[in-house]
Amino acid sequence: MPIIDHSTQPMPAPVDKRSSRSLVSSQHGATALTIQEVVVHPGGGERLHTHPTDEAVMITEGSVQLFVGDEVRTVRSGYTMLAPRGIPHRVVNNTWVAAKMLVICPTDRLETDFVE
C-alpha cells in the first residue's frame, strides 16, 4: 500500500488565477483514481467543460460559484459538487479570498472537453 507524502509535492505558482497539484494519480500507482488539490484565487475560474467520468469537487476552504448543467449556486466549504459524466460544469471564485478544493475522479487519466 503506497503512502503518499504530500509535503514533497509543493503547490505550483498560479496560472490564470488557478493552482493545482496531484495528490493521487497514476504517478503514485493509482490505476483508476485521480485526486487533485486545486486553489482558485480571487477572480479566477475555469471554462465550462465536461468529462467522460463523474467528478466530485469538495470545497474545503473559501466560497465559490458552481455551475452544473442548468444549476448555479454559490457555496462555501463543507459542500461537494457532483458533476456526472458528460454534464457541463465549472467553478468560479467571485470573492476576495482564495478557495481550496479537492477534485476527485474515478480514472487515472482525466480527460476534459471544453464547451466554451
C-alpha positions as CSV (number, residue, x, y, z in Angstrom):
1,M,0.0,0.0,0.0
2,P,1.7,3.2,-1.1
3,I,1.8,6.0,1.4
4,I,2.0,9.4,-0.3
5,D,3.8,12.3,1.4
6,H,2.1,15.5,0.2
7,S,4.7,17.7,1.7
8,T,7.0,16.6,-1.2
9,Q,4.5,17.9,-3.7
10,P,4.5,21.7,-3.5
11,M,1.6,23.7,-4.9
12,P,2.9,25.3,-8.1
13,A,2.6,29.1,-8.8
14,P,-0.9,30.1,-10.1
15,V,-1.6,30.2,-13.8
16,D,-4.7,32.3,-14.7
17,K,-5.5,32.6,-11.0
18,R,-5.6,28.8,-10.5
19,S,-3.1,26.4,-9.0
20,S,-3.3,22.6,-8.7
21,R,-1.3,19.7,-7.6
22,S,-1.8,16.0,-7.9
23,L,-2.4,14.2,-4.6
24,V,-3.2,10.8,-6.0
25,S,-2.6,9.8,-9.6
26,S,-1.1,7.2,-11.9
27,Q,2.3,8.7,-11.0
28,H,1.6,7.4,-7.5
29,G,0.5,4.0,-8.7
30,A,-3.3,4.6,-9.0
31,T,-5.0,2.7,-11.7
32,A,-8.5,4.2,-11.5
33,L,-8.3,7.3,-9.3
34,T,-7.2,10.9,-9.5
35,I,-7.3,13.3,-6.6
36,Q,-6.1,16.9,-7.1
37,E,-5.9,19.8,-4.7
38,V,-7.0,23.0,-6.5
39,V,-6.8,26.6,-5.4
40,V,-8.9,29.1,-7.3
41,H,-7.7,32.6,-6.5
42,P,-10.0,35.7,-6.4
43,G,-11.4,36.4,-9.8
44,G,-10.3,33.0,-11.1
45,G,-12.3,30.2,-12.5
46,E,-12.4,27.7,-15.4
47,R,-14.1,27.4,-18.7
48,L,-17.3,25.4,-19.0
49,H,-16.3,21.7,-19.6
50,T,-17.3,18.1,-19.4
51,H,-15.5,14.8,-18.5
52,P,-16.2,11.2,-19.7
53,T,-16.4,10.2,-16.0
54,D,-18.1,11.6,-12.9
55,E,-16.2,14.3,-11.0
56,A,-16.7,15.3,-7.4
57,V,-15.4,18.7,-6.2
58,M,-15.2,19.1,-2.4
59,I,-14.9,22.8,-1.3
60,T,-12.5,22.7,1.7
61,E,-11.8,26.4,2.2
62,G,-13.5,29.6,1.0
63,S,-16.5,30.1,-1.3
64,V,-17.1,29.6,-5.0
65,Q,-19.9,29.8,-7.5
66,L,-20.7,26.4,-9.1
67,F,-22.3,25.9,-12.5
68,V,-23.6,22.3,-13.1
69,G,-25.9,21.8,-16.0
70,D,-28.7,24.3,-15.6
71,E,-28.0,24.9,-11.8
72,V,-25.9,27.8,-10.5
73,R,-25.2,28.0,-6.7
74,T,-22.7,29.8,-4.5
75,V,-21.4,27.5,-1.8
76,R,-18.7,27.5,0.9
77,S,-16.5,24.9,2.5
78,G,-18.4,21.9,3.5
79,Y,-20.2,21.4,0.2
80,T,-19.4,19.0,-2.7
81,M,-20.4,19.4,-6.3
82,L,-21.1,16.2,-8.2
83,A,-20.7,16.7,-12.0
84,P,-22.0,13.5,-13.6
85,R,-20.3,12.2,-16.8
86,G,-21.0,14.5,-19.8
87,I,-22.7,17.3,-17.8
88,P,-21.2,20.8,-18.4
89,H,-19.8,22.4,-15.3
90,R,-17.3,25.0,-14.0
91,V,-16.1,26.7,-10.8
92,V,-15.7,30.5,-10.4
93,N,-14.3,32.4,-7.4
94,N,-16.0,35.8,-7.3
95,T,-14.8,36.5,-3.8
96,W,-11.7,38.3,-2.4
97,V,-10.1,35.2,-0.8
98,A,-8.6,32.0,-2.3
99,A,-10.8,28.9,-2.4
100,K,-9.4,25.4,-1.9
101,M,-11.0,22.2,-3.1
102,L,-10.3,18.6,-3.7
103,V,-11.2,17.3,-7.2
104,I,-11.8,13.5,-7.3
105,C,-12.3,11.4,-10.4
106,P,-12.6,7.6,-10.9
107,T,-9.9,7.5,-13.6
108,D,-6.1,7.6,-13.8
109,R,-6.2,9.8,-16.8
110,L,-8.6,12.8,-16.5
111,E,-9.9,13.9,-19.9
112,T,-11.5,17.3,-20.3
113,D,-13.7,18.6,-23.2
114,F,-14.2,22.3,-23.2
115,V,-17.7,23.6,-24.1
116,E,-16.8,27.2,-24.3
